[in-house]
């Protein structure tokens, strides 16, 4: 199953479990069974995520910011002596 499909299935199963818990209680056998199915889906999701080694889009953005920060720092460091010479 693809990650997107798993995400949708997990979301639906989570909603189902919450509704069962609210309607019939947390100790009701159907609620417990639904919780176990949700656990299985989450485990499958983590497995597929690890296998595909997909990155979070925010991770890519974060890496970009780090590269940008290093580039700016290196640019400033080149002119470090001339920039801070007035302090002496």
C-alpha distance (Angstrom), angle and dihedral (degrees) to the residues before:
residue distance angle dihedral
X1 . . .
X2 3.82 . .
X3 3.79 121.7 .
X4 3.80 92.8 -113.2
X5 3.79 91.4 52.2
X6 3.79 91.0 47.0
X7 3.80 91.2 49.9
X8 3.81 90.8 53.9
X9 3.81 92.5 45.2
X10 3.82 91.0 48.1
X11 3.79 91.5 49.9
X12 3.81 92.3 50.7
X13 3.82 92.4 45.5
X14 3.81 90.7 49.4
X15 3.82 90.9 51.8
X16 3.81 90.1 47.8
X17 3.80 91.7 50.7
X18 3.80 92.8 48.5
X19 3.79 91.2 49.6
X20 3.81 92.3 47.8
X21 3.79 90.4 48.4
X22 3.79 92.1 50.6
X23 3.81 94.6 44.5
X24 3.80 102.5 38.3
X25 3.81 105.5 13.7
X26 3.79 136.2 -103.3
X27 3.81 94.5 -85.7
X28 3.82 94.5 53.1
X29 3.81 111.0 118.4
X30 3.83 93.1 -125.9
X31 3.81 90.7 53.0
X32 3.80 91.0 49.9
X33 3.81 91.6 47.3
X34 3.81 90.4 49.5
X35 3.82 89.9 49.4
X36 3.81 90.2 52.4
X37 3.81 90.5 49.9
X38 3.80 89.3 50.5
X39 3.82 89.8 50.9
X40 3.80 89.9 51.6
X41 3.81 91.2 50.3
X42 3.80 91.8 48.4
X43 3.80 90.6 50.4
X44 3.79 90.4 49.6
X45 3.81 90.0 48.7
X46 3.81 91.8 52.0
X47 3.80 90.6 47.5
X48 3.82 93.2 50.2
X49 3.79 90.6 44.7
X50 3.80 90.4 52.9
X51 3.80 92.5 46.1
X52 3.79 94.8 50.5
X53 3.81 92.3 39.3
X54 3.77 89.5 -146.9
X55 3.75 115.0 176.1
X56 3.72 127.3 -137.4
X57 3.84 110.3 -107.2
X58 3.78 87.3 -126.8
X59 3.81 89.4 58.7
X60 3.80 89.5 58.0
X61 3.80 90.0 48.6
X62 3.81 90.6 48.2
X63 3.81 90.9 51.2
X64 3.80 89.5 50.5
X65 3.80 90.8 52.7
X66 3.80 91.2 50.4
X67 3.82 91.5 51.4
X68 3.80 90.3 47.1
X69 3.80 91.3 49.4
X70 3.82 91.9 50.0
X71 3.81 91.1 48.3
X72 3.79 92.1 51.2
X73 3.81 91.8 45.7
X74 3.80 91.8 50.1
X75 3.81 90.6 48.4
X76 3.79 91.1 52.0
X77 3.77 92.8 44.6
X78 3.81 91.5 57.3
X79 3.78 89.6 62.9
X80 3.80 94.1 36.0
X81 3.82 96.2 117.2
X82 3.77 94.8 47.0
X83 3.80 93.4 43.9
X84 3.79 96.3 49.9
X85 3.81 99.5 31.9
X86 3.80 91.1 99.6
X87 3.82 90.5 64.5
X88 3.84 93.0 69.0
